[in-house]
Amino acid sequence: MWEVFTCCAENPYQGMNNTQVYQYIVGGGRLQKPAVCPERIYVLMLECWQHEPNRRPSFEYICQKIGGYLDQNCEN
C-alpha cells in the first residue's frame, strides 16, 4: 500500500541494507505516511505492519476497509 501512495516514486528504505531494514522494523520503526495518503489508510498500513502476525488484519478486513474508503470517497 505504501508504494501505491508514493506512486513508486520513492524507495521505502532508501540508503538501508537488508540488515539495517530488519533492525529498523524490529526496533519499531515504520515508514512515514506518504503526503497524499489519507490518515485512515495509513492507520490500516500500521495495522498490517504489526510485528506479531496474529495481530495483523486479515485480507478480508483489509478489503472491507479499503472498499469502505472507496465507497465514501469515489463517485461511481
Backbone atoms as SQL, in Angstrom:
CREATE TABLE atoms (id INTEGER PRIMARY KEY, chain TEXT, resi INTEGER, resn TEXT, atom TEXT, x REAL, y REAL, z REAL);
INSERT INTO atoms VALUES
  (1, 'A', 1, 'MET', 'N', 0.821, -1.192, 0.000),
  (2, 'A', 1, 'MET', 'CA', 0.000, 0.000, 0.000),
  (3, 'A', 1, 'MET', 'C', 0.864, 1.256, 0.000),
  (4, 'A', 2, 'TRP', 'N', 1.970, 1.208, 0.742),
  (5, 'A', 2, 'TRP', 'CA', 2.838, 2.386, 0.823),
  (6, 'A', 2, 'TRP', 'C', 3.337, 2.776, -0.557),
  (7, 'A', 3, 'GLU', 'N', 3.737, 1.792, -1.337),
  (8, 'A', 3, 'GLU', 'CA', 4.241, 2.063, -2.679),
  (9, 'A', 3, 'GLU', 'C', 3.159, 2.666, -3.571),
  (10, 'A', 4, 'VAL', 'N', 1.926, 2.226, -3.405),
  (11, 'A', 4, 'VAL', 'CA', 0.822, 2.775, -4.198),
  (12, 'A', 4, 'VAL', 'C', 0.675, 4.266, -3.928),
  (13, 'A', 5, 'PHE', 'N', 0.731, 4.664, -2.668),
  (14, 'A', 5, 'PHE', 'CA', 0.513, 6.066, -2.320),
  (15, 'A', 5, 'PHE', 'C', 1.738, 6.946, -2.540),
  (16, 'A', 6, 'THR', 'N', 2.871, 6.339, -2.844),
  (17, 'A', 6, 'THR', 'CA', 4.029, 7.142, -3.260),
  (18, 'A', 6, 'THR', 'C', 4.208, 7.058, -4.768),
  (19, 'A', 7, 'CYS', 'N', 3.279, 6.361, -5.437),
  (20, 'A', 7, 'CYS', 'CA', 3.345, 6.137, -6.891),
  (21, 'A', 7, 'CYS', 'C', 4.681, 5.511, -7.284),
  (22, 'A', 8, 'CYS', 'N', 5.226, 4.700, -6.391),
  (23, 'A', 8, 'CYS', 'CA', 6.506, 4.012, -6.592),
  (24, 'A', 8, 'CYS', 'C', 7.641, 4.990, -6.904),
  (25, 'A', 9, 'ALA', 'N', 7.466, 6.248, -6.525),
  (26, 'A', 9, 'ALA', 'CA', 8.486, 7.268, -6.789),
  (27, 'A', 9, 'ALA', 'C', 9.561, 7.299, -5.710),
  (28, 'A', 10, 'GLU', 'N', 9.308, 6.608, -4.598),
  (29, 'A', 10, 'GLU', 'CA', 10.269, 6.587, -3.503),
  (30, 'A', 10, 'GLU', 'C', 10.663, 5.152, -3.188),
  (31, 'A', 11, 'ASN', 'N', 11.891, 4.983, -2.748),
  (32, 'A', 11, 'ASN', 'CA', 12.352, 3.694, -2.258),
  (33, 'A', 11, 'ASN', 'C', 11.999, 3.651, -0.776),
  (34, 'A', 12, 'PRO', 'N', 11.262, 2.638, -0.319),
  (35, 'A', 12, 'PRO', 'CA', 10.788, 2.651, 1.060),
  (36, 'A', 12, 'PRO', 'C', 11.880, 2.713, 2.129),
  (37, 'A', 13, 'TYR', 'N', 13.007, 2.153, 1.898),
  (38, 'A', 13, 'TYR', 'CA', 14.079, 2.152, 2.904),
  (39, 'A', 13, 'TYR', 'C', 15.370, 2.653, 2.276),
  (40, 'A', 14, 'GLN', 'N', 15.278, 3.799, 1.653),
  (41, 'A', 14, 'GLN', 'CA', 16.403, 4.398, 0.928),
  (42, 'A', 14, 'GLN', 'C', 17.658, 4.454, 1.796),
  (43, 'A', 15, 'GLY', 'N', 18.745, 3.947, 1.260),
  (44, 'A', 15, 'GLY', 'CA', 20.033, 4.026, 1.936),
  (45, 'A', 15, 'GLY', 'C', 20.277, 2.958, 2.984),
  (46, 'A', 16, 'MET', 'N', 19.325, 2.038, 3.181),
  (47, 'A', 16, 'MET', 'CA', 19.492, 0.975, 4.175),
  (48, 'A', 16, 'MET', 'C', 19.732, -0.348, 3.467),
  (49, 'A', 17, 'ASN', 'N', 20.604, -1.168, 4.053),
  (50, 'A', 17, 'ASN', 'CA', 20.754, -2.530, 3.552),
  (51, 'A', 17, 'ASN', 'C', 19.743, -3.421, 4.277),
  (52, 'A', 18, 'ASN', 'N', 19.679, -4.693, 3.917),
  (53, 'A', 18, 'ASN', 'CA', 18.680, -5.592, 4.497),
  (54, 'A', 18, 'ASN', 'C', 18.792, -5.704, 6.010),
  (55, 'A', 19, 'THR', 'N', 20.007, -5.767, 6.527),
  (56, 'A', 19, 'THR', 'CA', 20.205, -5.864, 7.972),
  (57, 'A', 19, 'THR', 'C', 19.686, -4.613, 8.666),
  (58, 'A', 20, 'GLN', 'N', 19.968, -3.458, 8.105),
  (59, 'A', 20, 'GLN', 'CA', 19.500, -2.207, 8.696),
  (60, 'A', 20, 'GLN', 'C', 17.975, -2.102, 8.660),
  (61, 'A', 21, 'VAL', 'N', 17.377, -2.547, 7.568),
  (62, 'A', 21, 'VAL', 'CA', 15.911, -2.535, 7.476),
  (63, 'A', 21, 'VAL', 'C', 15.328, -3.444, 8.552),
  (64, 'A', 22, 'TYR', 'N', 15.886, -4.628, 8.694),
  (65, 'A', 22, 'TYR', 'CA', 15.411, -5.569, 9.710),
  (66, 'A', 22, 'TYR', 'C', 15.495, -4.948, 11.100),
  (67, 'A', 23, 'GLN', 'N', 16.631, -4.367, 11.429),
  (68, 'A', 23, 'GLN', 'CA', 16.814, -3.753, 12.744),
  (69, 'A', 23, 'GLN', 'C', 15.845, -2.590, 12.957),
  (70, 'A', 24, 'TYR', 'N', 15.623, -1.822, 11.919),
  (71, 'A', 24, 'TYR', 'CA', 14.693, -0.692, 11.981),
  (72, 'A', 24, 'TYR', 'C', 13.275, -1.176, 12.286),
  (73, 'A', 25, 'ILE', 'N', 12.848, -2.215, 11.565),
  (74, 'A', 25, 'ILE', 'CA', 11.496, -2.747, 11.739),
  (75, 'A', 25, 'ILE', 'C', 11.335, -3.392, 13.110),
  (76, 'A', 26, 'VAL', 'N', 12.274, -4.238, 13.496),
  (77, 'A', 26, 'VAL', 'CA', 12.199, -4.915, 14.790),
  (78, 'A', 26, 'VAL', 'C', 12.234, -3.897, 15.930),
  (79, 'A', 27, 'GLY', 'N', 12.947, -2.805, 15.714),
  (80, 'A', 27, 'GLY', 'CA', 13.015, -1.743, 16.712),
  (81, 'A', 27, 'GLY', 'C', 11.778, -0.862, 16.760),
  (82, 'A', 28, 'GLY', 'N', 10.782, -1.187, 15.948),
  (83, 'A', 28, 'GLY', 'CA', 9.529, -0.437, 15.965),
  (84, 'A', 28, 'GLY', 'C', 9.434, 0.648, 14.914),
  (85, 'A', 29, 'GLY', 'N', 10.450, 0.790, 14.087),
  (86, 'A', 29, 'GLY', 'CA', 10.423, 1.807, 13.039),
  (87, 'A', 29, 'GLY', 'C', 9.394, 1.479, 11.971),
  (88, 'A', 30, 'ARG', 'N', 8.728, 2.489, 11.499),
  (89, 'A', 30, 'ARG', 'CA', 7.747, 2.330, 10.428),
  (90, 'A', 30, 'ARG', 'C', 7.932, 3.449, 9.413),
  (91, 'A', 31, 'LEU', 'N', 7.558, 3.184, 8.188),
  (92, 'A', 31, 'LEU', 'CA', 7.636, 4.194, 7.141),
  (93, 'A', 31, 'LEU', 'C', 6.679, 5.338, 7.467),
  (94, 'A', 32, 'GLN', 'N', 7.063, 6.536, 7.082),
  (95, 'A', 32, 'GLN', 'CA', 6.205, 7.695, 7.311),
  (96, 'A', 32, 'GLN', 'C', 5.029, 7.675, 6.351),
  (97, 'A', 33, 'LYS', 'N', 3.982, 8.368, 6.731),
  (98, 'A', 33, 'LYS', 'CA', 2.784, 8.453, 5.898),
  (99, 'A', 33, 'LYS', 'C', 3.102, 9.242, 4.639),
  (100, 'A', 34, 'PRO', 'N', 2.836, 8.662, 3.467),
  (101, 'A', 34, 'PRO', 'CA', 3.025, 9.423, 2.231),
  (102, 'A', 34, 'PRO', 'C', 2.138, 10.672, 2.228),
  (103, 'A', 35, 'ALA', 'N', 2.601, 11.712, 1.587),
  (104, 'A', 35, 'ALA', 'CA', 1.906, 13.004, 1.607),
  (105, 'A', 35, 'ALA', 'C', 0.461, 12.910, 1.121),
  (106, 'A', 36, 'VAL', 'N', 0.203, 12.102, 0.120),
  (107, 'A', 36, 'VAL', 'CA', -1.150, 12.026, -0.443),
  (108, 'A', 36, 'VAL', 'C', -1.985, 10.884, 0.144),
  (109, 'A', 37, 'CYS', 'N', -1.499, 10.255, 1.178),
  (110, 'A', 37, 'CYS', 'CA', -2.188, 9.110, 1.773),
  (111, 'A', 37, 'CYS', 'C', -3.181, 9.585, 2.842),
  (112, 'A', 38, 'PRO', 'N', -4.439, 9.165, 2.735),
  (113, 'A', 38, 'PRO', 'CA', -5.412, 9.503, 3.774),
  (114, 'A', 38, 'PRO', 'C', -5.016, 8.866, 5.112),
  (115, 'A', 39, 'GLU', 'N', -5.310, 9.545, 6.181),
  (116, 'A', 39, 'GLU', 'CA', -4.967, 9.051, 7.519),
  (117, 'A', 39, 'GLU', 'C', -5.546, 7.659, 7.766),
  (118, 'A', 40, 'ARG', 'N', -6.778, 7.419, 7.336),
  (119, 'A', 40, 'ARG', 'CA', -7.421, 6.111, 7.546),
  (120, 'A', 40, 'ARG', 'C', -6.638, 4.989, 6.882),
  (121, 'A', 41, 'ILE', 'N', -6.102, 5.250, 5.721),
  (122, 'A', 41, 'ILE', 'CA', -5.336, 4.231, 5.007),
  (123, 'A', 41, 'ILE', 'C', -3.991, 4.016, 5.693),
  (124, 'A', 42, 'TYR', 'N', -3.378, 5.082, 6.176),
  (125, 'A', 42, 'TYR', 'CA', -2.104, 4.932, 6.878),
  (126, 'A', 42, 'TYR', 'C', -2.293, 4.127, 8.166),
  (127, 'A', 43, 'VAL', 'N', -3.377, 4.364, 8.862),
  (128, 'A', 43, 'VAL', 'CA', -3.667, 3.576, 10.069),
  (129, 'A', 43, 'VAL', 'C', -3.791, 2.096, 9.700),
  (130, 'A', 44, 'LEU', 'N', -4.422, 1.816, 8.574),
  (131, 'A', 44, 'LEU', 'CA', -4.524, 0.432, 8.099),
  (132, 'A', 44, 'LEU', 'C', -3.139, -0.133, 7.792),
  (133, 'A', 45, 'MET', 'N', -2.277, 0.662, 7.172),
  (134, 'A', 45, 'MET', 'CA', -0.900, 0.216, 6.915),
  (135, 'A', 45, 'MET', 'C', -0.214, -0.154, 8.222),
  (136, 'A', 46, 'LEU', 'N', -0.362, 0.700, 9.230),
  (137, 'A', 46, 'LEU', 'CA', 0.270, 0.428, 10.521),
  (138, 'A', 46, 'LEU', 'C', -0.250, -0.876, 11.117),
  (139, 'A', 47, 'GLU', 'N', -1.534, -1.133, 10.960),
  (140, 'A', 47, 'GLU', 'CA', -2.096, -2.400, 11.438),
  (141, 'A', 47, 'GLU', 'C', -1.443, -3.576, 10.710),
  (142, 'A', 48, 'CYS', 'N', -1.238, -3.433, 9.419),
  (143, 'A', 48, 'CYS', 'CA', -0.624, -4.502, 8.617),
  (144, 'A', 48, 'CYS', 'C', 0.838, -4.729, 8.991),
  (145, 'A', 49, 'TRP', 'N', 1.478, -3.716, 9.544),
  (146, 'A', 49, 'TRP', 'CA', 2.891, -3.801, 9.891),
  (147, 'A', 49, 'TRP', 'C', 3.123, -4.258, 11.330),
  (148, 'A', 50, 'GLN', 'N', 2.094, -4.763, 11.999),
  (149, 'A', 50, 'GLN', 'CA', 2.274, -5.275, 13.356),
  (150, 'A', 50, 'GLN', 'C', 3.350, -6.363, 13.342),
  (151, 'A', 51, 'HIS', 'N', 4.189, -6.356, 14.363),
  (152, 'A', 51, 'HIS', 'CA', 5.275, -7.341, 14.432),
  (153, 'A', 51, 'HIS', 'C', 4.727, -8.765, 14.575),
  (154, 'A', 52, 'GLU', 'N', 3.730, -8.933, 15.421),
  (155, 'A', 52, 'GLU', 'CA', 3.150, -10.261, 15.650),
  (156, 'A', 52, 'GLU', 'C', 2.133, -10.574, 14.546),
  (157, 'A', 53, 'PRO', 'N', 2.360, -11.629, 13.779),
  (158, 'A', 53, 'PRO', 'CA', 1.455, -11.950, 12.674),
  (159, 'A', 53, 'PRO', 'C', -0.013, -12.076, 13.079),
  (160, 'A', 54, 'ASN', 'N', -0.274, -12.616, 14.264),
  (161, 'A', 54, 'ASN', 'CA', -1.668, -12.804, 14.685),
  (162, 'A', 54, 'ASN', 'C', -2.358, -11.484, 15.028),
  (163, 'A', 55, 'ARG', 'N', -1.605, -10.396, 15.099),
  (164, 'A', 55, 'ARG', 'CA', -2.183, -9.073, 15.360),
  (165, 'A', 55, 'ARG', 'C', -2.451, -8.303, 14.066),
  (166, 'A', 56, 'ARG', 'N', -2.012, -8.859, 12.936),
  (167, 'A', 56, 'ARG', 'CA', -2.231, -8.207, 11.644),
  (168, 'A', 56, 'ARG', 'C', -3.648, -8.502, 11.151),
  (169, 'A', 57, 'PRO', 'N', -4.245, -7.559, 10.420),
  (170, 'A', 57, 'PRO', 'CA', -5.604, -7.793, 9.920),
  (171, 'A', 57, 'PRO', 'C', -5.629, -8.853, 8.826),
  (172, 'A', 58, 'SER', 'N', -6.781, -9.479, 8.701),
  (173, 'A', 58, 'SER', 'CA', -6.971, -10.464, 7.635),
  (174, 'A', 58, 'SER', 'C', -7.121, -9.738, 6.299),
  (175, 'A', 59, 'PHE', 'N', -6.941, -10.483, 5.222),
  (176, 'A', 59, 'PHE', 'CA', -7.115, -9.904, 3.895),
  (177, 'A', 59, 'PHE', 'C', -8.550, -9.419, 3.713),
  (178, 'A', 60, 'GLU', 'N', -9.496, -10.167, 4.251),
  (179, 'A', 60, 'GLU', 'CA', -10.909, -9.770, 4.164),
  (180, 'A', 60, 'GLU', 'C', -11.130, -8.418, 4.848),
  (181, 'A', 61, 'TYR', 'N', -10.555, -8.242, 6.029),
  (182, 'A', 61, 'TYR', 'CA', -10.665, -6.978, 6.766),
  (183, 'A', 61, 'TYR', 'C', -10.052, -5.834, 5.963),
  (184, 'A', 62, 'ILE', 'N', -8.876, -6.075, 5.389),
  (185, 'A', 62, 'ILE', 'CA', -8.204, -5.051, 4.580),
  (186, 'A', 62, 'ILE', 'C', -9.089, -4.652, 3.403),
  (187, 'A', 63, 'CYS', 'N', -9.643, -5.635, 2.716),
  (188, 'A', 63, 'CYS', 'CA', -10.525, -5.348, 1.571),
  (189, 'A', 63, 'CYS', 'C', -11.753, -4.556, 2.004),
  (190, 'A', 64, 'GLN', 'N', -12.336, -4.903, 3.146),
  (191, 'A', 64, 'GLN', 'CA', -13.503, -4.177, 3.651),
  (192, 'A', 64, 'GLN', 'C', -13.150, -2.724, 3.950),
  (193, 'A', 65, 'LYS', 'N', -12.015, -2.501, 4.594),
  (194, 'A', 65, 'LYS', 'CA', -11.601, -1.139, 4.943),
  (195, 'A', 65, 'LYS', 'C', -11.342, -0.305, 3.692),
  (196, 'A', 66, 'ILE', 'N', -10.615, -0.873, 2.747),
  (197, 'A', 66, 'ILE', 'CA', -10.320, -0.136, 1.511),
  (198, 'A', 66, 'ILE', 'C', -11.610, 0.083, 0.716),
  (199, 'A', 67, 'GLY', 'N', -12.453, -0.946, 0.643),
  (200, 'A', 67, 'GLY', 'CA', -13.728, -0.811, -0.057),
  (201, 'A', 67, 'GLY', 'C', -14.607, 0.261, 0.558),
  (202, 'A', 68, 'GLY', 'N', -14.656, 0.316, 1.881),
  (203, 'A', 68, 'GLY', 'CA', -15.431, 1.347, 2.564),
  (204, 'A', 68, 'GLY', 'C', -14.896, 2.733, 2.279),
  (205, 'A', 69, 'TYR', 'N', -13.582, 2.850, 2.262),
  (206, 'A', 69, 'TYR', 'CA', -12.975, 4.145, 1.948),
  (207, 'A', 69, 'TYR', 'C', -13.325, 4.562, 0.520),
  (208, 'A', 70, 'LEU', 'N', -13.213, 3.640, -0.418),
  (209, 'A', 70, 'LEU', 'CA', -13.522, 3.950, -1.817),
  (210, 'A', 70, 'LEU', 'C', -14.993, 4.319, -1.990),
  (211, 'A', 71, 'ASP', 'N', -15.877, 3.595, -1.298),
  (212, 'A', 71, 'ASP', 'CA', -17.304, 3.901, -1.381),
  (213, 'A', 71, 'ASP', 'C', -17.596, 5.325, -0.912),
  (214, 'A', 72, 'GLN', 'N', -16.902, 5.769, 0.123),
  (215, 'A', 72, 'GLN', 'CA', -17.139, 7.095, 0.686),
  (216, 'A', 72, 'GLN', 'C', -16.464, 8.209, -0.101),
  (217, 'A', 73, 'ASN', 'N', -15.421, 7.892, -0.846),
  (218, 'A', 73, 'ASN', 'CA', -14.608, 8.945, -1.443),
  (219, 'A', 73, 'ASN', 'C', -14.536, 8.951, -2.964),
  (220, 'A', 74, 'CYS', 'N', -15.176, 8.007, -3.608),
  (221, 'A', 74, 'CYS', 'CA', -15.121, 7.950, -5.075),
  (222, 'A', 74, 'CYS', 'C', -16.532, 7.940, -5.636),
  (223, 'A', 75, 'GLU', 'N', -16.714, 8.663, -6.698),
  (224, 'A', 75, 'GLU', 'CA', -18.005, 8.661, -7.375),
  (225, 'A', 75, 'GLU', 'C', -18.055, 7.492, -8.344),
  (226, 'A', 76, 'ASN', 'N', -19.244, 6.975, -8.544),
  (227, 'A', 76, 'ASN', 'CA', -19.414, 5.867, -9.496),
  (228, 'A', 76, 'ASN', 'C', -19.298, 6.358, -10.906);
